[in-house]
Amino acid sequence: MHTRLDSRRPRVAHVTAAVSLVLLGMTVPGAAAPAALHAADAEGVGSWITTADRSQLLTPQPATAFRSGPAGAADTIAVDPGQTYQTITGFGASFTDSSAWLIWNSPHRDAIMTKLFDPKRGIGLSAVRQPVGASDFSRSAYTYDDVPKGQTDPDLTRFSIAHDEPYVLPLLRRAREINPQTTFLASPWSAPAWMKTSGELIGGSLKREHHQVYANYFVKFLQAYRDAGVPVSLVTPQNEPEFSPGNYPGMLMSAQDQADFIGGALGPAISRAGLDTRILAFDHNWDRPGYPLDVLRDSTAARYTAGSAFHCYAGEPGVQTNVHNAFPGKEVHFTECSGIKTGDEARTFADTLSWQTRNLIIGATRNWAKSVVLWNLALDQNGGPTMNCTTCTGVTTVRSDGTVTYNAEYYVLGHISKFVKPGAVRIGSNTFGQGNVENVAFRNPDGSTVLVAHNSGSGTRTFDVTSAGRRFSTSLSAGAVATFTWPAGDPPPPGGGESAVDRSGWRVSASSTPADACCTADTAAKAIDGTSSTRWSTGFAQQPGQWFQIDLGAPRKLTKIVLENGSSTGDHPRGYAVHASADPSSWGDAITTGQGSDPTTTIQLPAITARYLRITQTGDAGNWWSISELNLYAPAT
């Protein structure tokens, strides 16, 4: 990792005051008992809440019953299982050398592992990213083939994973024993020094003449870990390839060099070895999407590249969707984010809970991430052992006096990893953008539904959730995170309710699209692409006559239109008129008129059946008119 943060957005949130929890005999007043964490009512909606003030920490709530009839709250989250997106691999963090050493030597080792990986007695982490050799969180600098300076080992006769055998591999095996669905990823920080231009683990790049021997090094690592009981499913060629740290192992690797290495050496070597490990490109920050695009555009590298991986330290999660849209057949994974506290900018539990939930759990997954993996699973009270960051925090803090605390990252992960199982599919749901209730929804392999919601606003928010013609009402205090679950198979109640209309097959158009350099991608289709991080915009100030049009493909009974302008504050329509028709050449009189609002405009419709809808701007404003997501609702059947 490195700590450069994008000045265009808030810094990564993190913890200054960690939180203790019940830990198999380590009881703290006010903490929820482990057995209660999964006590949901199978006949209703189970819910678990973590609040910004820490008064509730993944605390189960009384079951809520679904009801029939129309939604009552102004804000309604419509969960739509008919819209499906990526399949989930898992959620977790990393057993860095430091993390593994701390947990292995803790007197509470078994309890920590249970709390991290057990789906019932803990939060059920299901993904681990493993450094290949040393990272910045290691007690020493090493690779698996270190030789005296001036010597080389092209046949890899000295290759050995002996460093990992005392405490790293036993913990990885234990994680898999506790949760057999755990997926392992791996990333190197540096090739052995003798393969590099610098001749050192710090700095430099891989010599081209060593591409093949480095690919063989990867194969030996994958085989050794497999034989040790830790099969690695995904690997990246280089951690943060565009950053060269000055005080810990690292290695520069340009996009062209990575494409050449994957296509000419690594991919063929893994294939020849009969391994099923998949390769992910990039493994660096959101602000440089051109890098993975360049690798995936290389036809030879693309044959062996399953997708791309991203970090959080600069940029925004929406670029993952841009990469997905360019290569929809390739996977997207999120592989690193760490909380950092620096001087007067020290962050609180509430900051971390909010930022990571909004940007990682919701933001990354709504932008096609199949996995979300944080950084260190454990650090000590000084943010170490480390060669770099002495103010970082882990999922847990394992102190030198033997005590263990569970940080905001634990609850951030727990709100999704405990409930969303590997193999789950993200499904449709509208979301309201920063400053309101943001959410993401999934359908588990057993058919149950999971909705993770976060109130990123400054006051309590009341909202409805609808699914299959049923609804329930709830509220969240400012900064709170909630997970809602309900089982599969319950039919919708007779005589009431509404559900979101499936958007597949829709055709949308608009009176204008921005023509300037900043926003030429703000096409009409972005209003129905399933993510609030993209949008359609007029491209200039609001004025009467601007329009947005939907062709449903066939006549439908409709009850409601919901327009979101998400984070584009002020871009709601100052006035609107809605026309409906079976023939787009003849619109007739408006069926309803009104004024929009931030960040969501809900337009109730009279009883109509129509194939075409047109929303026309009737107001004036200096703001553009933007739609990040548009949903239509119909009577439940």
C-alpha positions, 0 to 999 in steps of 0.5 A: 500500500501507499498513502497518497490520497486524492485531494478531490475526495475525503481521505480514507476513513479510519479509526482512532479509538478501537472498540472491544467486543465479546470475544469468547470469554472476553466480555465488554459491557454493552457488547452483543453476545455472539450467538445473538448476531445471527438470530433472525426471524425466518418468517420476517425481515431480520436486521442488524445495526451498527451506529456511529456512536458505537451504542450498537455494534452489528446488533440484531433487531426485532424482526420486521414484517412485510406488508402489502400496499403502496410505499408510505415513505418519500424515499423507497428502496425498490429491490429488484431480483430481476436485475442481476449483475456480478457473482460474488467471490468474497469479502475479507482482508490480508494476512500480511507477515505482521498480521499473521505474526501478531495473531499467531502469537496472541493468547486469543488466537483461536478466538480471533480466528473464530470471530473473523472467519466463522459465519455463525460465531463471527463475521464469516470472512471469505477472501484473503489476499496474501502477499507473495513475500514481504510487503510494507507490513513485514518484520523483515524484507524477503522473497522466496528466492533471496541470494547473496548480492552479486549472485543469481538463481535462474533455475530457482534451486533456492526457492523456498516458502520456509519463511511462511511455514511457522505462522503464515501458512498455519493461519491460512489453513485454519481460515479455510478450515473455519470457512471452507468457502474462503478464496485466496488471492496473492500479490507480490511487492517485489521480485527477488533483487537479482531479477531487478534493475536496482539489484535491491528489493526496494526500487527498480523494475523487472529485467526483461530477460527475467520475465520467464524466470519470474513467471516460473517463480510464480508457478513455484509459489502457487504449487508450494502453497497448493501443496501446503493446503492453501490453493490460490485462485487469483494472482496479480503480477505486481502490487501497485505497479506505478508506485516505487516506495523508498523504504519497503519492497516495491517494483515499477511495472508499466502497463506495456511491461505487464501486458508483455509479462502476462501474455509472454510469460506468466499466463503461458507458464500457469497454463503449462503447469495445469494450474487454474489460478486466474490473473488480474491486471493492475492492482492499484488505485481508482484514479488510473483506469487507463492502466488495466484498459491498456493491458486488456486491450493487448490481445495476447495478454487478454487471453490470460487475464481474467480481469482487473483489481483496484485500490482505494487511495486515489480516485472514485469507485465509479471507474470500475464500471468504466472498465467493466463496460469496456470489457464486460466479460472481464472480472473486477475485484477490489483488493486493498484499502487501509485506514490511516490516521495522521495528526490533526486529521485523525479519523474516528470510528464513525468516519471509518464506518461511513467512508468504507461502507459508502465507498467499498461495501456499497460503492465497489460492489455497485461498480461490479466488484466481485470481492472487497478485501481490506488490508491488514487483519491485525496490527499492534497498538503502534500500527505495526510491525511495519516498514512504512506506515506507523499510523495505520489500523487493521481490522483488529488491534492485537496489543502487546499486553494481550488484549484484542479490540475490534475496529470499525473495519470489522463491522464494515466487513461484518455487515456484508461478509456475514450475510452475503455468501460466495456465489451470491449475485448482486441484484437491482436496487435504487439508491439515493446518493451521498447524504441520504440512504445508500444501499446495495442488494444481493440474492444468496445461493439459497434464494435469500435476499440481503440489503446493506444500507447506510445513512450517509446524511446528517440526520435520521432517515425514514425509508421504505423497502419494497420487494416482490410487491411487499414492503417494510418501513424503517429508519436509520440514524445518521452514520448508521449501517444496517443489514436486512435479510429475508428468506426466499419463496414467500409469494407477494400478498394479494391485492396490493403493492408495487414493484420495480419494472425490469429495465432490460430492453428499454430504450432511452433518449434525451434532448441533449448530452454534454458536449464538453470534455468533462462529461461526454459520456453522460449519455441517456443510457447511463440513467438506467445502467444500475449504478448511481455513480454514472448519470445522464445530464443535459450538459447546460443549464436547465430550461423549459423544453428539455426532455428525457424519454423511455420506450418500454418495448411494450405497454405496461401499467405504471404507478410511479417514476423515481428519478435520482440525481445522486451526488450531483447536488442541485441537478433535480428538475426545477419543474417537470411535466410527464406525458405518456403515450402508446405512439411517440408521435402523439403525446397529448396533455401532461398526465402529471406535473410538479417540482423535483427535489434533491437527491430523489424525485418521486412522481406518482402517476395516475392509473395509466398504461403506456409504452412511451414516457416523456419527462419534460423540464418546465423550470429554469436553473443554473444547474444542469438537469441530471439523472443518475438512476431512473426507475419505473414501478408497476402494480405487483402481480 
